[in-house]
Amino acid sequence: MIVHSRLVIVAAFVFSSISVFAQYEFKDAQRVDCSTVKSQDITGTCWSFSTASFLESELMRMGKHEVDISEMFIVRNIYLDKARNYILRQGATNFSQGALAHDLIRMADQKGLVLESDYAGLTGGDSIHNHSEMEAAMKGFLDGVKKQKTVSDKWMTAFGGILDAYMGALPSPLDATKLKNDLKFSADNYVSYTSFTHHPFGEEFILEIPDNYSNGSFKNIELDQLVALVDHALKEGYSLAWDGDVSEKTFKARKGIAILPENPKRDSLYDIPGDEITVTQESRQHGFESLKTTDDHLMHLVGSATDQNGTKYYIIKNSWGEIGDFEGYLYMSEAYFRMKTISVLLHKDAVMKDLR
């Protein structure tokens, strides 16, 4: 009995030690310079935060110093653009806080870019962004306008008044050209890629997701090519804007990991790395067409790494503030990337020659 008790004690100590010290151990392979982590607060503007962060990294890649691009300057202009689109289509389109990475690129081409210090998009002493009430006010106003038999030319000015009330009027004068010039910015420099079988590979198509209100087109390539594209870009010192699904229970921002384990019910799932599922082009397509994989969130892909088992991950900069074990960053397994990526956007010079 004494020996048995000691064995129990030893076993309990060993198990306790494993629980305390077991953890994911990541070794970075590639990492692109990027700006500090920010928070989109209570808004659906991840597309602007992720793509602004991407452009901030582009400036660093070009040898410029770190800047803080105003996300809300672009958001404000996109709201105006979406409102016009909504009225012209008589409400038969999406109006929400969401958009995609190419929308920031397109709007920056049209309206320019400004610093956060030039326009923060806050008013009335607000310290965080919250677009919930504003979205309801905008949508209600637009639905009232589209019910009219004919629409006057005054509604856009009135709509701008809602933006002024919630986000603040744009200061005057406002130089939106300097940052564009620093970036040598042209929308033609940036391309979007995806991988789905309901359209031919090697061609472009308009991706059928609700936030693609501007009908942006995406180059369609095979899944292995998409992974190779990302790896090549990182190796050459380029980052990417990532769009994908974060609704899986195994996407854990607080833990700083996104995984697709073979056994999602195993013990220590978020403490000890294990086997991941094998993702095929077919399983990925099924996830998309069954709506299990949806366009949930955009983030900034800034590097790659491996865990202690040699499993590959991508380093992702989020826009939910400095949360989790990696203070706003997370490690996304290659399996998760293969299954849950909707698209990526990157500089055309980062694309392998055989895909250009």
C-alpha positions as CSV (number, residue, x, y, z in Angstrom):
1,M,0.0,0.0,0.0
2,I,2.9,2.4,0.8
3,V,4.6,1.7,-2.5
4,H,1.3,2.1,-4.4
5,S,0.6,5.5,-2.6
6,R,4.1,6.7,-3.6
7,L,3.5,5.7,-7.2
8,V,0.2,7.6,-7.2
9,I,2.0,10.7,-5.8
10,V,4.7,10.5,-8.4
11,A,2.2,10.0,-11.2
12,A,0.2,12.9,-10.1
13,F,3.4,15.1,-10.0
14,V,4.4,14.1,-13.5
15,F,0.9,14.8,-14.8
16,S,0.8,18.1,-13.1
17,S,4.2,19.0,-14.5
18,I,3.0,18.2,-18.0
19,S,-0.1,20.4,-17.6
20,V,2.0,23.3,-16.3
21,F,4.9,23.2,-18.8
22,A,3.4,21.7,-22.0
23,Q,2.9,24.4,-24.6
24,Y,3.2,25.3,-28.2
25,E,6.8,26.3,-29.0
26,F,7.1,28.3,-32.2
27,K,10.2,29.1,-34.2
28,D,9.8,31.9,-36.7
29,A,11.1,31.1,-40.2
30,Q,10.1,34.3,-42.0
31,R,8.8,37.6,-40.5
32,V,8.0,40.9,-42.3
33,D,8.2,44.2,-40.5
34,C,4.9,45.6,-39.5
35,S,3.4,48.3,-37.3
36,T,1.9,48.0,-33.8
37,V,-1.3,46.1,-33.2
38,K,-4.4,48.2,-33.2
39,S,-8.1,47.5,-32.4
40,Q,-11.1,47.9,-34.7
41,D,-13.2,48.1,-31.5
42,I,-16.9,47.6,-32.0
43,T,-16.9,47.8,-35.8
44,G,-17.0,45.5,-38.7
45,T,-14.0,47.3,-40.3
46,C,-11.4,44.6,-40.1
47,W,-10.9,44.9,-43.9
48,S,-9.6,48.5,-43.4
49,F,-7.4,47.7,-40.4
50,S,-5.8,44.7,-42.0
51,T,-5.2,46.3,-45.3
52,A,-4.0,49.6,-43.8
53,S,-1.5,47.5,-41.7
54,F,-0.5,45.8,-45.0
55,L,0.2,49.2,-46.6
56,E,2.2,50.2,-43.5
57,S,4.4,47.2,-44.0
58,E,4.7,48.1,-47.7
59,L,6.1,51.5,-46.6
60,M,8.6,49.7,-44.3
61,R,9.6,47.4,-47.1
62,M,10.4,50.4,-49.2
63,G,12.7,51.8,-46.5
64,K,10.2,54.3,-45.0
65,H,9.6,54.8,-41.3
66,E,6.6,53.4,-39.5
67,V,3.4,55.4,-40.0
68,D,-0.1,55.1,-38.7
69,I,-2.5,55.2,-41.6
70,S,-6.1,56.3,-40.9
71,E,-8.4,53.4,-41.3
72,M,-11.5,55.5,-40.8
73,F,-10.6,57.9,-43.6
74,I,-11.1,55.0,-46.0
75,V,-14.0,53.6,-44.1
76,R,-15.9,56.9,-44.4
77,N,-15.3,57.0,-48.1
78,I,-16.4,53.4,-48.5
79,Y,-19.7,54.1,-46.6
80,L,-20.4,56.9,-49.2
81,D,-19.5,54.5,-52.0
82,K,-21.7,51.7,-50.6
83,A,-24.6,54.1,-50.1
84,R,-24.6,55.3,-53.7
85,N,-24.4,51.6,-54.8
86,Y,-27.3,50.7,-52.5
87,I,-29.5,53.5,-53.9
88,L,-28.6,52.9,-57.6
89,R,-29.4,49.2,-57.1
90,Q,-32.6,50.1,-55.3
91,G,-31.6,48.2,-52.2
92,A,-30.9,44.9,-54.0
93,T,-27.3,44.7,-52.7
94,N,-25.5,44.5,-49.4
95,F,-25.1,47.5,-47.1
96,S,-23.1,46.8,-44.0
97,Q,-19.9,47.7,-42.2
98,G,-18.0,45.0,-44.2
99,A,-15.9,45.3,-47.3
100,L,-12.7,43.6,-48.7
101,A,-9.0,44.4,-49.0
102,H,-9.4,45.4,-52.6
103,D,-11.9,48.1,-51.6
104,L,-9.3,49.9,-49.5
105,I,-6.9,49.6,-52.4
106,R,-9.4,51.0,-54.8
107,M,-10.5,53.8,-52.6
108,A,-7.0,54.8,-51.7
109,D,-6.4,55.1,-55.5
110,Q,-9.4,57.4,-55.8
111,K,-9.2,59.4,-52.6
112,G,-5.7,59.0,-51.3
113,L,-4.4,58.1,-47.8
114,V,-4.0,60.2,-44.6
115,L,-2.5,59.6,-41.2
116,E,-4.4,58.7,-38.1
117,S,-3.4,62.0,-36.6
118,D,-5.1,63.8,-39.6
119,Y,-8.4,61.9,-39.2
120,A,-9.3,59.5,-36.4
121,G,-13.0,59.1,-37.2
122,L,-14.0,59.8,-33.6
123,T,-16.1,62.6,-32.3
124,G,-17.9,63.8,-29.1
125,G,-15.1,62.7,-26.8
126,D,-15.3,59.1,-28.0
127,S,-12.1,57.0,-27.4
128,I,-13.2,53.9,-29.2
129,H,-14.9,53.1,-32.5
130,N,-18.5,51.9,-32.3
131,H,-20.4,51.8,-35.6
132,S,-23.5,49.9,-34.4
133,E,-25.9,52.8,-34.0
134,M,-24.4,54.6,-37.0
135,E,-24.9,51.6,-39.2
136,A,-28.6,51.5,-38.1
137,A,-29.0,55.2,-38.8
138,M,-27.4,54.9,-42.2
139,K,-29.4,51.9,-43.3
140,G,-32.7,53.3,-42.0
141,F,-32.0,56.6,-43.9
142,L,-31.1,54.7,-47.1
143,D,-34.2,52.5,-46.9
144,G,-36.3,55.6,-46.6
145,V,-34.7,57.3,-49.6
146,K,-35.1,54.3,-51.9
147,K,-38.8,54.1,-51.2
148,Q,-39.3,57.5,-52.9
149,K,-40.7,57.5,-56.4
150,T,-37.9,59.8,-57.5
151,V,-34.7,60.6,-55.6
152,S,-33.4,64.2,-55.3
153,D,-29.8,65.2,-55.4
154,K,-29.8,66.1,-51.7
155,W,-29.7,62.7,-50.1
156,M,-25.9,62.2,-50.4
157,T,-25.3,65.5,-48.5
158,A,-27.8,64.3,-45.8
159,F,-26.1,61.0,-45.6
160,G,-22.7,62.7,-45.2
161,G,-24.3,64.5,-42.2
162,I,-24.8,61.2,-40.5
163,L,-21.1,60.4,-41.0
164,D,-20.1,63.9,-39.7
165,A,-22.2,63.3,-36.5
166,Y,-20.7,59.9,-35.7
167,M,-17.2,60.1,-37.2
168,G,-16.5,63.8,-37.4
169,A,-16.2,66.0,-40.5
170,L,-13.1,65.8,-42.6
171,P,-10.7,68.6,-41.7
172,S,-9.8,71.2,-44.3
173,P,-7.3,71.4,-45.8
174,L,-6.4,67.7,-45.9
175,D,-3.5,66.4,-48.0
176,A,-4.3,62.9,-49.1
177,T,-1.5,62.7,-51.7
178,K,1.7,62.5,-49.6
179,L,1.3,58.9,-48.4
180,K,0.3,57.8,-51.9
181,N,3.4,59.3,-53.3
182,D,5.6,57.7,-50.5
183,L,4.1,54.3,-51.5
184,K,4.4,55.0,-55.2
185,F,0.8,53.9,-54.9
186,S,-1.2,52.5,-57.7
187,A,-4.1,50.1,-57.4
188,D,-2.6,48.2,-60.4
189,N,0.3,47.1,-58.1
190,Y,-1.9,44.9,-56.0
191,V,-3.6,41.6,-56.9
192,S,-6.0,39.2,-55.2
193,Y,-5.8,35.4,-55.4
194,T,-8.2,32.6,-54.4
195,S,-8.7,28.9,-55.0
196,F,-12.1,27.4,-55.8
197,T,-13.2,24.8,-58.3
198,H,-16.5,26.2,-59.3
199,H,-14.6,28.5,-61.7
200,P,-11.7,27.6,-64.0
201,F,-8.2,27.7,-62.6
202,G,-6.0,30.3,-64.4
203,E,-8.8,32.7,-64.9
204,E,-10.3,35.6,-62.9
205,F,-13.8,35.7,-61.5
206,I,-16.0,37.8,-59.2
207,L,-16.0,36.0,-55.8
208,E,-19.5,35.3,-54.6
209,I,-19.4,36.6,-51.0
210,P,-21.7,39.2,-49.5
211,D,-18.9,41.8,-48.7
212,N,-17.8,41.8,-52.3
213,Y,-20.3,44.6,-53.0
214,S,-17.9,46.2,-55.5
215,N,-17.7,43.0,-57.6
216,G,-14.0,42.7,-57.4
217,S,-12.3,40.0,-59.3
218,F,-9.9,37.4,-58.1
219,K,-7.3,35.3,-59.9
220,N,-8.1,31.6,-59.4
221,I,-5.3,29.2,-58.8
222,E,-4.9,25.7,-57.3
223,L,-4.6,25.3,-53.6
224,D,-1.0,24.1,-53.6
225,Q,-0.2,27.2,-55.8
226,L,-1.9,29.4,-53.3
227,V,0.3,28.1,-50.5
228,A,3.4,28.4,-52.6
229,L,2.4,32.0,-53.5
230,V,2.2,32.9,-49.8
231,D,5.5,31.2,-49.0
232,H,7.3,32.9,-51.9
233,A,6.0,36.3,-51.0
234,L,7.2,35.9,-47.4
235,K,10.6,34.7,-48.5
236,E,10.9,37.8,-50.7
237,G,10.0,40.1,-47.8
238,Y,6.4,40.8,-48.7
239,S,3.4,40.5,-46.4
240,L,-0.2,39.8,-47.5
241,A,-3.7,40.8,-46.5
242,W,-5.7,37.6,-45.6
243,D,-9.4,37.1,-45.8
244,G,-11.0,34.0,-44.3
245,D,-13.2,32.2,-41.8
246,V,-12.6,32.4,-38.1
247,S,-15.8,30.8,-36.9
248,E,-14.2,27.4,-36.1
249,K,-14.0,26.6,-32.4
250,T,-10.3,25.9,-32.9
251,F,-9.7,29.5,-33.9
252,K,-8.6,30.7,-30.4
253,A,-7.4,34.4,-30.5
254,R,-7.0,34.3,-26.7
255,K,-4.6,31.3,-27.0
256,G,-3.0,32.8,-30.1
257,I,-3.5,29.8,-32.3
258,A,-5.8,28.6,-35.2
259,I,-5.7,24.9,-35.8
260,L,-7.6,22.1,-37.5
261,P,-6.8,19.0,-35.4
262,E,-7.6,15.5,-36.4
263,N,-9.1,14.9,-33.0
264,P,-10.7,18.2,-31.8
265,K,-11.7,16.5,-28.5
266,R,-8.2,15.4,-27.4
267,D,-6.8,16.5,-24.1
268,S,-4.6,19.6,-23.9
269,L,-5.8,20.6,-27.4
270,Y,-4.6,24.2,-27.0
271,D,-1.5,23.4,-25.0
272,I,0.2,20.6,-26.9
273,P,0.5,20.4,-30.7
274,G,-0.9,17.3,-32.5
275,D,-1.8,15.9,-35.8
276,E,-3.8,18.2,-38.2
277,I,-6.4,17.1,-40.8
278,T,-5.3,16.8,-44.4
279,V,-7.1,19.4,-46.5
280,T,-7.8,18.7,-50.2
281,Q,-9.1,20.9,-52.9
282,E,-12.3,19.0,-52.7
283,S,-12.8,19.3,-49.0
284,R,-12.0,23.0,-49.2
285,Q,-14.6,23.5,-51.9
286,H,-17.2,21.6,-50.0
287,G,-16.6,23.8,-47.0
288,F,-17.2,26.9,-49.1
289,E,-20.3,25.7,-50.9
290,S,-21.9,24.3,-47.8
291,L,-21.3,27.8,-46.2
292,K,-19.2,26.2,-43.4
293,T,-16.4,28.4,-44.7
294,T,-17.5,32.0,-44.9
295,D,-16.0,35.4,-45.3
296,D,-15.7,36.3,-41.6
297,H,-12.6,38.4,-41.0
298,L,-9.6,40.0,-42.6
299,M,-6.2,40.1,-41.0
300,H,-2.5,40.8,-41.9
301,L,-0.3,37.8,-42.7
302,V,3.2,38.8,-41.7
303,G,5.3,35.6,-41.4
304,S,5.7,31.8,-41.1
305,A,6.9,29.5,-38.3
306,T,7.1,25.9,-37.2
307,D,6.1,24.3,-33.9
308,Q,8.3,21.7,-32.0
309,N,6.7,18.9,-34.2
310,G,7.8,20.7,-37.4
311,T,4.2,21.7,-38.3
312,K,4.1,24.9,-40.4
313,Y,2.1,27.9,-39.3
314,Y,1.5,31.4,-40.6
315,I,2.0,34.4,-38.3
316,I,-1.1,36.6,-38.4
317,K,-1.5,40.1,-37.0
318,N,-5.1,40.6,-35.8
319,S,-7.0,43.8,-35.2
320,W,-8.7,43.0,-31.9
321,G,-6.1,44.8,-29.7
322,E,-3.2,43.3,-27.9
323,I,-5.0,40.2,-26.7
324,G,-4.0,36.6,-26.2
325,D,-0.7,34.8,-25.5
326,F,1.0,36.6,-28.4
327,E,-0.4,40.1,-27.7
328,G,-2.5,40.5,-30.8
329,Y,-0.8,38.0,-33.0
330,L,-1.7,34.3,-33.6
331,Y,-0.2,31.3,-35.3
332,M,-2.4,29.7,-38.0
333,S,-1.6,26.2,-39.0
334,E,-1.1,25.4,-42.7
335,A,-4.1,23.1,-42.5
336,Y,-6.3,25.9,-41.2
337,F,-5.0,28.2,-43.9
338,R,-5.7,25.6,-46.6
339,M,-9.3,25.1,-45.5
340,K,-10.4,28.5,-44.2
341,T,-8.7,31.0,-46.5
342,I,-11.1,32.9,-48.8
343,S,-8.4,35.0,-50.5
344,V,-5.1,36.9,-50.2
345,L,-4.0,40.3,-51.6
346,L,-0.4,41.2,-52.2
347,H,1.9,43.3,-54.3
348,K,2.2,42.0,-57.8
349,D,6.1,41.9,-57.6
350,A,5.7,39.2,-54.8
351,V,4.0,36.8,-57.2
352,M,6.1,34.0,-58.8
353,K,6.8,34.6,-62.5
354,D,4.8,31.5,-63.6
355,L,1.6,33.0,-61.9
356,R,1.9,36.6,-63.1
